[in-house]
Amino acid sequence: MRFSARAAAAVAALPLVLGVAACGIEDTAGGGTKPPASKPTAAPLKAPARLTLANFSPAMNAANAKATSMESVLRINSDGQVVTMTMAQTLKPFATKLDMSSAALGGAAHVIAIKGTLYVSAPNAAPAGKYLKINLKTTKDPALASLGEMLEGADPVKSVKSWDKALRKVKFVKTETLGFRKVNRYQLTVDNAVAYGVSAKKLSAVGLPKLSVYTVWVGADNLMYKMAYKMGAMDMQVTVSSYNATDTIKPPPANKIVTR
């Protein structure tokens, strides 16, 4: 699971990106993975109210508090290394199921994160069809620990709250139609040090700038339905295909679990 410096920065940014329940970079970017079936959460073509710096985070906090789950597709392209992820999350309780595809990872990988435990099915990690069980509190594998920390931190309710003080600018771009709903497009300027609660030195160490600009598309229900984030040669795309469509995320069957 080795990445370039920019890819490492992408992984470092994942908790914030995934946590705000965002989606896509452009309408033409499919990410190479078919999203799960969509489950509408807003009346078709209902025009959203325009949000401002003062009410953007409170509106998202209120909307995310009502969500029980989300399904999304994430694509990271960094220095020619492409990682595509299809993800399902339950928020109450919080758990994640992630399916990844990347030449850099040696093919396909499947990860389930539940209450501090990772189950990983990937080349060089477990026999074909099996999941390696990993305790995040005791593992000494830095790559797996980093992945686990990223997944554990990708709670949209907690992550959006980190924007309360980190948002520096909210710029309305325009209203447009995305699939079956009307959405408002915004450009958000976020102070990364405040959002992550770390020093500027630590941000620099993982390749993140002091300020990041995200393009987001927000529906009438104040949930995000599209996001774009680009830094140098690295860009991310996330597509939320549904909210409230996943009931539970369970560990793999006992006969498919192995330990080191």
Secondary structure as GFF3:
##gff-version 3
##sequence-region A 1 260
A	DSSP	alpha_helix	5	19	.	.	.	ID=ss1
A	DSSP	alpha_helix	56	66	.	.	.	ID=ss2
A	DSSP	beta_strand	69	78	.	.	.	ID=ss3
A	DSSP	beta_strand	81	91	.	.	.	ID=ss4
A	DSSP	beta_strand	94	102	.	.	.	ID=ss5
A	DSSP	three_ten_helix	103	105	.	.	.	ID=ss6
A	DSSP	beta_strand	107	114	.	.	.	ID=ss7
A	DSSP	beta_strand	117	121	.	.	.	ID=ss8
A	DSSP	beta_strand	131	135	.	.	.	ID=ss9
A	DSSP	alpha_helix	142	153	.	.	.	ID=ss10
A	DSSP	alpha_helix	156	161	.	.	.	ID=ss11
A	DSSP	alpha_helix	163	166	.	.	.	ID=ss12
A	DSSP	beta_strand	167	178	.	.	.	ID=ss13
A	DSSP	beta_strand	181	191	.	.	.	ID=ss14
A	DSSP	alpha_helix	192	196	.	.	.	ID=ss15
A	DSSP	alpha_helix	200	205	.	.	.	ID=ss16
A	DSSP	beta_strand	211	219	.	.	.	ID=ss17
A	DSSP	beta_strand	224	231	.	.	.	ID=ss18
A	DSSP	beta_strand	234	243	.	.	.	ID=ss19
A	DSSP	three_ten_helix	254	256	.	.	.	ID=ss20
A	DSSP	beta_strand	257	258	.	.	.	ID=ss21
###
